Amino acid sequence: MDMSLFFRNFIDHWWHVMQDFMSVGGPVLWWLAAVALVTWVMIIERLLYVHFSFPAEKKKWVNAWLQRSEHCSWKAKAIRDGWLFVAQQRLNQNLRLIRGMVSICPMLGLLGTVTGMIAVFDVMALQGNTDARSIAGGIALATFPTLGGMVIALAGVFAHSRLVKKCERKTLALEKELRVIK
């Protein structure tokens, strides 16, 4: 079997499964998916920065600090504090936005559930249907967005807290290295 045909079929199948799932949960699931995508792109960007870009910047600051002839003057301490401030700002960039995006996910899920419940009650009112099975099925479908929002939020909270801890450790390590005096 041709590998490109295999991938094309796989992606086509995946897309249809995703569309079926999203249609069951309603249009709010698409908004939830968009928020999750943006959140995870920002999380991945922060991870790449912390692991690849920041170490090069840290090395530059430490080398510049070690090459200074004096480390105790007010000017030297101001330069060091400026570098620490810049490092902290760069490490913590977008962390509040990530936290906000993660916080929105359960609310979007609840919005989807509420709109789904309204649709279920609308159908019940129009058809006069009081069959418990059909009502339960509609309610079960209406809860998909809440489930999605909670799953995305739990994963996002975990990733955000790990990023915050990692950034704090990187800042403290830089501060420790910049306090070293020849």
BELWOMO-V349818 format. One line per field, one symbol per residue. ss: DSSP state (a for helix, b for strand, c for the rest). psi: psi as a letter, one per 30 degrees, with the letter a starting at -180 (. if undefined). burial: b if it has 16 or more other ideal C-beta (glycine too) atoms within 10 Angstrom, else e. Layout:
ss=???
psi=???
burial=???
//
This chain:
ss=ccaaaaaaaaaaaaaaaaaaaaaaaccaaaaaaaaaaaaaaaaaaaaaaaaaaaaaaaaaaaaaaaaccccccaaaaaaaaaaaaaaaaaacccaaaaaaaaaaaaaaaaaaaaaaaaaaaaaaaaaccccaaaaaaaaaaacaaaaaaaaaaaaaaaaaaaaaaaaaaaaaaaaaaacccc
psi=kkeeeeeeeeeeeeeeeeeeeeeeflffeeeeeeeeeeefeeeeeeeeeefeeeeeeeeeeeeeeffkflffleeeeeeeeeeeeeeeeeegkgeeeeeeeeffeeeeeeeeeeeeeeeeeeeeeefgkgkeeeeeeeeeeffeeeeeeeeeeeeeeeeeeeeeeeeeeeeeeeeeeffkk.
burial=eeeeeeeeeeeeeeeeeeeeebeebbebbeebbebbeebbebbeebeebbeeebeebbeebbeebeeeeebeeeeeeebbeebbeebbebbeeebeebbebbebbbebbbbbbeebeeebeeeeeeeeeeeeeeeeebeebbbbbbebbeebbebbeebbeebbebbeebbeebeeebeeee
//
